[in-house]
Amino acid sequence: MARSFLKSNPQIEADRRLLQFERYDDYLDSLLTHQDECFLQSIEVSRTIAELGYRSSGETLNKAQFEKRLAAVWNYLFPPYKPYELSSETIIGEDSLQIDLALRERPNRVGILSTIIFLKYVTKSGFEISGYIDYAEKLANVDWKPFFRGKKRIVPKPNDLGYYHWKTGKVVSNDSLNYKVHQDPRKGLIFQNRFDRKLIDPAPGRDPGPNSSRKRVYSDLYELVILFDHFVRQRI
């Protein structure tokens, strides 16, 4: 998924040439010259000289580097399928937020839906923390089973889409896997979906944007919860 909007890694692109070699010896053999065959008369000696870098004006890979970089190219071009397990499966939460996020888990994992979670909660010290979370990205990086079991809260972090600590005044915004963050001079914080490039406006009282909806969730776990659901129509 990520390759559809991220620029190709220059090293990966350069290493595509390694796909023509089945083994490290084939790579070394490609560096040999006719003079090596005539004068050295030993394939092993010729390969050793090539591995030491005497047969290339550029970089010569050792065996470990060759295997690592060839594997990186294969994983980039043909990523292994990684089946996922729904964190909410067979777990029946009692809180409204647990139920709503369980309904949205599968479509967020497969990329049909892209949900932004706005949370505001009060710490034990009595200070408010609020922020925006890219649900799909968080599903990929955090174990949600404790949340759906009611054992742990999901709270905004400084590395999420948006974060505000009311005591310290710390304000942070970050791009995520699915969204770019824009600071509009008139509208304030705006999220742009990376796949269809549609804008999501989280401001109260305004239309969140094309193919998007806003839902207030009344949860016993948080002071305020709003879910912004964006239906991803087309990936670019």
N, C-alpha and C positions, 0 to 999 in steps of 0.2 A: 504493500500500500504506500509506504513512505516514498518509494522510488518515483511515484507519479508526480511529485511536486518538488522533490529535492534534486539539486544538481548532482550529476554523476561525480563520483569520487575520481579525481584525476589519476590517482595511483591505480585504481581498479581498471580504468580505461586503458592505461598504459600496459597493464598486465594481461589484457585480453590475449595478447600474442602467445602467452604461455599455454593456452588451450590446445595448441597444435602438438604439444608434447605429452606423451603418455607417461614417460618416466623422466627422472632427473638426468639419466645418461643420454636420453634423446636430446635434451636441452644442451648438454655439453657438446654432443656431437655436432649440433648446429653451429657451434663456434669454431670448429676445426677447419683447417685449410688443407689444400692439396699438398703443400710442403710438409705438413705434419705427417700425412700418410706416406710420403716418399722418404723422409729422413728419419723419423722417429720409429716407424715400423712397429709401434706398440700402441694399441688403442687405450690401454690403461694409462700409460705415460702421457699420451696426448690429452686425455681427459683431465688428468691432474694439472697439467700446464694451463689448460683452459679454465679450470676451477680457480686457479690462483690469479686469474685476471689478465693473463698475457695474450689472450686471443680476442679481446674486446676493448674498444675505446671507451665504452660506457661501463655501467655497473654489471658485475658478474655475480650471480646469486650462488650461495652455497646450498647444500641440499635442504637444510631446514628452512631457509628463506624461500626456496623454490616451492616446497610443499605447502608452506603457510600461505603464500601469495596466490598460488594456483587454487587452493581451497577457498580463499576469499572471493576469487572471481566466480567460481562455481556457485558459492552460496549467494552471491549477489545476483547472478543471472537466473539461477534456479533455486530459490530459497526453499528449504525443507518445510514441508507442511507440519504445522504444530497444532494439533487439535486442542481445543480449549474446553475447560469444564466450567459450567455456569456456577458462580459462587452462590447464587440464590436458590439453586435447584434443591428441592426437597426441604428447604428451610422456609417456614412460614413466619414472617415477622408480624408483630402486632402494631408497630408504629406505622403511621401513614407514609412516612418517607421510605421506610424499608419496603413497603408494598409497591410504591410508585417506582422506585429504582429497580426492584426485581422485575417489573413489567418491561422496563427499558433496557435491561442488561443485554439480552440477546441481540436486539436490533442495533445497539451501540457497538457490540463486538464485531458484527458483520458489516458495519459501515452504512446501514440503511438510515439510521437515525444518529444524530450527533447532539448530545445533551450537555448543556452547561448548567451546573448546579451553583446557585447562590446560597450561601449559608451565613447566618449571623448567630453567634452563641456567646454566652457569658462564662468566663473562666471562674474557677473557684475563688480567685482574688476579687471577683466582681467587675472585671474589665471585659469589654466587648472586643471580639475578633470577628471580622467578616471577610468574605472573599468569594471568588469565582473559581470553579473547578471544572476542568475538561473531563467529563465522566469516562469517556472511552479511553483516554490516555491513562487515567487513574486505574481503570480496570486492568490495564496491561502491566501496571507497575506496583500495585498494592493488593494485598490479600483482603478481599472484601467479606470473607466468610464470618470473621468476628463481628463485623457490622451487622450482617443479616441475622446473626444469632443474638444480637443485642448485647454483645460483650465489649464493644468498642465503638467510639464515635469516629466518623470521618470528619476531619476539620481542615480548613484552609491552611496552606503552608506558604512561606515566602516564595517558593518556586512554582506556585500555581498560576493560573491565568491572572488572577487579581488577589491582592492580600492587603488588609488594612488592620493595624493594631491600634485601637483607640487610645491606649495609655501612652505608648511610645510615639504615636503619630507616624509610624513606619508605613509607607505606601509603596507597594511593588506591583508591577505588571510584567508578565512574561508571555512570549509566544509559546504555543504548545504544538503537539503533533497535528492537531486538527484546526487550530485557529491562530491567526495573527491578530495582535492587539493594536488598535489605533486610538490615538487621543485626538478626537475631533474638537476644534476650537469652540464650536457651538453646542454640540451634543454631548461632549465628554467621552467616556469610554465606549468604544465600538469594537465588536469582534467580527473578523472576516473569516469565513470558512475557507480552508485551503483547497477544498476539492471542487466546489462549484462557485467559489468567490463571492457568495452572497454575504451581505452584512447583517449582523444581529445587534439590535439596539436594546440594551438591558434597562434603559431608563424607565422609571415608573410612569405610567400614563401614556407611553408612546407605543406605537405598533412595533413589535420586535423585528419585523421585516418579512420579505418573501419566504414562503415555505417554513415559517417559524411560528411558534406559539409560546405563550407564557402561562405557567400554572403556579398558583400559590398553594403550597402544601402546609397543612397545619400539623406540626409535629411536636410531640412532647420532648424531643431531644434538643431542639434548637429554638431560639427566639424567633427567627424568620427563615423561611425556606422558599425559594422560587426556582422552578425548573424552566429552562429555556430549551425547547425541543426544536431542532432544525432537521427537516427532512431533506436529505441529500439527493437532489434530483439528477445531477450529472457530475461526473468527475473529470477534471481538466488537467 
